[in-house]
Amino acid sequence: MVKLYYYRNQRFSRLKAQCEKDERLFVDPEFPPETKSLYFSRATPPEPVEWKRPKDICAPDPPKLFVDGMSSHDVTQGKLGNCWFVAACSSLALEPSLLEKVIPEMKHQEWDPEHVGNYQGIFRFRFFRQGQWTEVVIDDLLPTIGGKLVYVHSTEKNEFWSALIEKAYAKLAGSYEALEAGNTGDALVDFTGGVCESINLKDGGYSQDTEKRQGLFKSMERAMREKSLISASIRIKNRDEMEKRTQTGLVMGHAYGVTAVKKVTIGDGLFSLFNRQHLYMIRLRNPWGQKEWNGAWSDDSEEWKKLKQSDREKLGIVFENDGEFWMSFEDFCSHFTNATLCHVINTSFFSLSKRWRVFKHTYRWTPGSNAGGCVENRSTFLKNPQYSFTVKEEGEVMISLMQEDTRKEKERGVENLTIGYFVMKVEENRKYRLHTMFEKAGDSIFINAREVVNKFHLNKGRYVVIPSTYEQNKAGQFLMRIFTEKSSSAM
């Protein structure tokens, strides 16, 4: 059984039992229905906000966590610039087994109209933070304006799982406002405990190189089969381009969830054997629930005439202005600049997507002790923490360095540290720390992101990875994770 950390030491069963005993609905003292839970930068909201429970928002319809199951259409962005989080939620909805980890015992948390006395207005959610699953308890009082939800909402008025997840995540961050702007990959990791691989579509030349593009398509197709979660975005050069809509209908600086990656064959049967055409397609969703791609293979475009009705039905083609759209994979690589693949750990504790083995360790950089800075600081670099691992068979290795989330410290102006790591190949029998430099086997960029991940192809042998801050004597806690595709060991 996975060991849980209980946020603010709040135990769901105890709180629920106490509310039942007192015959009252839960009101969370740790995240109260007040302005301070909405904002950290203002004392009053720009519009009057009323906190309501779901049963009062959707009356006379009964509230539910899920209406007709779960789908990416259950999540629509509200009056908050957290498209990164909403896109991650849309992807999460595609994999029920993953959503069930975030919403534990979801059937027992569902509203039960036949047993109204079981309702105490309390819910719990779980997120992966710094190497451990954290349970967050909330009440179901949600901010509304004019009787409508202010933030994330479903297309169904009486469906509330996405709004409640957002509230639990806002509680971890300190306020709803603290969720403004972010990295979809961070939310995907928090939802899954996986590791996010970032792919630079523009600098990687995927739009020009057919072979590289086909290789990426196969990787993403396999990732979807292995229940990995994928997102994409268009990088901006300056803040003036933020959420600017291009001529193709795509929004810059905006996170999209990838909901399908499909290879479609046009023409089947004996007579079309030599005239078959393979289409490489990808489906994405704008978390706004509107504003779609308007190029080739967009809704009602001429290209769809190439497919028979039966093929359209297999793909689940629905032409609505719902934010979800198809495009060719070639166009995807040409118009998007970044893709994020969140590889998800499977049920086996020591493997990732049934292909990877993982080593993880949480530690701290302490000024004056082991915070030696990057490799440019030759005299102090080797004072940093060191982790050795052995690759027993040549193959791929992913190395992840994650620092604590500073989102909750936004109010105090605290920002992420600039972090990275350096990998060296050492003697195969080495058991002790390095005191001299060895052959470089790989490294990462130094960036003030929450997580830095790189994939390396390493030969058989022993390696040492040294995580560090860019500058010396910067204090912080970090999580080091090493994923190896083939047989390995670490210490």
N, C-alpha and C positions, 0 to 999 in steps of 0.2 A: 504493500500500500504506500502511495506517495505521501511523504510528510508535507503538511500544509503549514504555511505561516498565516496567522489570522490578523488582518490589518486592524490596527488600533485595538487588538485583542478582543474584538467583537465576535462572539460565538452565535451563529444563527439559531441553533436549537434552543439555547438558553434564553435569548431575547424573544424568540417566538413564544416559548412556553410562558414567559413572564407576561407578555401581552395577552395571551389567552387567559391566564389566571386573573389579570386585572380587568379583563373584558374591554380592551382598548386597542386601537390601531397603532402600529409602530410609527414613531417620529424619531428620526436619527439625530441624536445630539452631536454626533461627529461631523455631520454634513446637513445642517438644518435648512429648512425651507426659507432661506433668507437671502438677501442680496449678496452677502459675502460668499455664498456658494456659487453665485453666478459670475461675479467679477472680483478681481483683485485690484483693479485700477480705478474703480469708481464706487461712490457710496450709494448712488441711486441708479436704477435702470433707466434708459432713455424712454421707455414706455412702461406703463403700469403692468406688472407681472403678477399673476395669481397662481399659486401652487395648488394643483388639483390632483386627486387620485384618478386612475384610469376609469373607474366605474362612474365618475362624475363627468369625465371628458366625453365618453362615448354613449352615454345614456340616450335612448332606452336600450341600446344593444348591450349585451353583457361583454365585459372586457375579456381578452384572451392574450396569452403570450404569443400563440401562433394561430393564424387563420389559414386553413388548408395547407398546413405544412410550412416549410421555410423556403425562401427564394431570395435572390439578389434584389428583387423588386420590393422587398419588405423594408428597404433602407433608403430613405431620401434625405438629403442634406437640408438642414434648417437655416436659421439666421446665425450661423457660426462658420468661420473659415476653417473647418476641419474636414475638408474633402479627403485628406489622407486617411483619417480614421474611418470615414464613411465608406471609402473604397475598400478598405480592409474588411469591414463588416459585410459588404456585398460579396466579397470572395469567401468569407467564412460561411455564409449562408449556403454556399454550394456543397459543403461537406458536412452533413449532419453529425458524423462521428466527432468532428472537431468542435462543432458548436456545442455538443453535449458535454465537452470538457469545460467550456467556458460557462455554461449554464448547467451545473450539476443537478442531477435528479429533476430534470425539467418537468417531467410528468407530475411530480409531487408539488412543484411550484406553480403549476397551471391553476387558474381560477376554476373552482368546482362549484357550479350553480346548485348542485344537489347537497353540498355540505358547506353552506355559507359560513358556518362557525369556524371553519379551518382557515379562513382568510384573516390575517392580521396585518396586511399591508407591508410585509417584509419580504425581501428577496436577497439572494446571494449569487455572486459571480466569481469566477476564478481567472486570474491572469498570471502569466509566467514572468517573474521579475527577478533579475540577478540570480538566475540559477535555481529558483524555487517557485512553486505554485503558491500564489497569495489569494486568500479568500476575502472578498469585499462584501460587506453587508450594507444594504440601502433600504430606505423606505420607498414607497412608490408615489410619493408626492412629486409631480412633474411641473415645470414652469410652463404656463400658458399665457397667451395674449388673445383676448377676445374669444376665449374658450378653445383655442387651437394650440397645439404643441409649438413651442418656440424653436426647438432644436430638432434632432433626428426624429423622423416619423415614418410610418408605413403608409402605403397607398390604401390600406384598409384602416378605417378610423378606429376600429376596436382591437387592433393588433399592436402589442406594446413591447415585444422582446428587444427591438433595436433601441427604443428610447430608454429602456431600463439599463441596457448594457452601457450606453453612452453616459448615463448618470453615474454608474459604478466607476467607469473609467475617469470621469471628471472628478470624482471623489479622490481617487488616487493622485490626480494631478493637482488637487487643491481647490479647483473651481472649473466651471465650464470655460471661462475665458482662457484659462491656461492651455486649452486644447487648440487654440488658434495656431495654425501653421505647424507642420510636422512632416515626418517621414513615414510613408505607408509601411515600409519594411519594419519599423519599430512596432507598430500595432500588430502586424502579422506575427512577429516573434512573440509578443505578449499574449496573443491568442493561441499559439501553438507550441511554444517552447522550441521551435525549429530554428534554422539559421538562414538568413537572407543573402542570396547571391545577387549582386548588382551588375547589370550588363549595360555598357555604354553603346547604344545602337549607332549613334552618329560617329563617334571616334573609332568604333570597331569596324566601320566600313561594311556593315551588313546589307545596306541597300545596293551597293555596287557589286559585291562579291556573292555570286549565286551559290557557290559551294558553302561558304560560311553561313549564308542565310538558311540554306537547307539543313545544315548542322544545328543551327539554333532552333529551327522549327521542330526538329526531332527531339531536341532537349526539352523544349517547352511542352510538346505533346506528351512525352514521357512523364514530365513533372506533373501534368494534369492527371494522368493515370495513377500516379503515386500519391494523389491527394495533396500535392503541393499547391500553394496559393500564389497567384501572380498578379502583379499590378504594372501599370505603365504611366509615363508622364512625358510632357514636353518641357524641356529645360528653358528657363528664361535668362536673358542677359542682364536685365535690369528690372527694378520693381514696377516700372511703367508698363511692362508687358504682362504683369500678373493678371491672370484670368481674362486676358485678351483673346477674343475669338478670331481664329484664322479664317481665310476664305473657304477652307474645306470644312468648316463647322467645328473643328477641334478647339479646345480651350487650352491655352498655354499656362504653365505653372500649376497644373491641375492634375489630380490623381484619378486614374481610371482603373477599374477592376477588370481583369481578364476573366471571362466566364466560359470560354470554350476555345479549343485549338483543334481544327479538323482538317483532314485531307479528304477532299471530295472528288470522286471520279465521275466525269461526264461521259456517257455512252457505255452501255453494257450489252451483253448478248453476243452471239457468234459473229454477226455481221459488222459489229462496231469494234471488234477486237483490235484492229489496227488504227482506229480513229479515236481511241480513248484519250481524254485530256484530264490531267490531274490538277486540281485547284487546291492551293494551300491557303486556308482561311483562318481568321481569328475573330472572335466576338468579344466586344468590350462593353462596359457600362459606365456612363457618366453618373456619378452619385447625385447630381442634381435632379435626375429623373427626366431630363430634357436636354436639348442642344446636342445633336448627334452629328456624326460624320456625314457629309453630303457628296462624297466622291463615289468611285466605282464600288458596287455591291452595297451601297447605302439603301435605305428603305425605298422600295418601288423603282429602283434603278433598272436600266435596260438589261444589265448583266444577269438578273435573276431569270430571264427568259431562257437561259441556257440550261436551267435545271428543271427536271420534271416535277410535277406536283408532289409525287411520292418522295423525291429526294428533299424537297423543301420541308416536308413534314418530318422527315428523319432529323433534320437539323433544327427543328422547332422554330421555323421562321415565322415571326409575328411582326407585321408592319404597323407599328404604333410609335408615337412620339413619347417613348418611355425611357429614353436615355440609353437604350441598349441597341447596338448596331454591329453589323459584320463589315469586314474589309479584307482585302487580300493581304497575305503575310508580307508581300513585297511592299505594298503601300504602308503597312504598319511600320516596317523598318525604315521607310523613307520619311514618314511624318512624325513618328515618336522618337525621342532621343534617349530614353532610359526605360529599362524593364527590370523588375525585381522579382526573383523567384524565391519563395520561402519554402525551403525543403523541410518537410515535417517529420519529426521523430515518430516512429511507429510504436506498436505496443511492446516491442522488445526494448528494455531500458537502455541497452548498449548499442542500439543501431539507429540509423537514420534512413527512412524510406527503404528499409530492408537491404540497403547497399552500404551503409556507412557505419563505422564504429566511432564512438565519441569518448573523449576524455574531457572533464571539466574541473575547474578549480577557481574558487573565489579568494581574492587576496587584496592587499592594499599597497599603494605607494606611500611611503612615509618620508617626509623631508628630513634630511640629515642622516638617513639610514639607507633606504633602497629606492629612492626616487632620483635615479641617475640621469634622466633625460635621454634624448635620442642618441644614435650612434655617432653623431658629430661631436658629442662630448666624450672624447676618447678616454679621459682619465676617470670618468665616473660611470660610463655606460654599463659596464659589466657588474655594477652594484645592483642593477635592476633585478627583479625576480626572474628566474630562469626555469624553463620547463623542457625536459627532454622527452623525445618519443622515437620509437623505432619503427621504420617501415619494413615489414618482412617480405613484401612483394611490391614491385614497381607499380605505381598507380597514382590516383589523384588524392590530394589532401586539401581540405578546407580548414582555414584557421580563422577563428572569430575572437575578437577582443571587444568586450562590451563594458562600458562604464555605467555608473548609476544614472538614472534618469534625473535631470535637473529641472524638469518642467515645473515641479512644485515650488522651486525656488525662484521662479520668474519674477515674483514680486520684489525680491531682494536683489535682482539683477545678476544672479548666479548663472553662469553659462557652462556649457560642456568644456571639458579639458580637450586639448589637441593631443590625440593619441595615435599610436601605431605600433608596429613590431618589426623585428629583424630575425631572420631564420638562418642558422649556420649548420653545415654538415660537419660532424665531429667523428672521432674514433668510435668504432662500433662497440667497444667495451667500456666507454666512458660512463662513470657513475657519479662524478662530482661536478661542481660548478666550474664554469669557464673563468679563467683569469687572464687569458690571452685570446685574441680574435682568431677565428677560423674561417674557412671558405664560406662565402655567402651562397645560400641556397635559394633565397627569396626575401622579399620584404613587402611592406605595405606603404601606402601614402600616409602622411600624418594629417589628420582632419579632426575637426571638433564635432564629429558625428557621435551618436550614442553607441554605434557599433561599427567596427571595421572588419570586413570579411574579404578574403582572397582565396582563390583556388590555385593550387600548384600541382604540377606533375613531378613527383619525386622518385628517384631511383631507390632501390633497396639500400638501407643504411640507417645510421642513427643521427638525429638532428636535435638542435636546441633552438627554441623560440624564446625571444626576449621581448616582452611587452614593455612599453615605456610611454611617458608623456614626452612631448616635444622639448619642453624646457625642463631644466633640473628643479628638484625640490618642490614639485607640485603634488599636493596630497589628493588622494582619491582612491575609491574602491573599484575593483574591476573583476570581471568574469572572463576567464580564459577557457576557450573551447577548441579542441582539436578533433576534426572529423577525418578519418581515413577510410578510403574505399576498400582497401584490401586488409589483410591480417596485419595487426600492429599491437604495440604496447606503449604505455606512457607512464611518466612519474614526475 
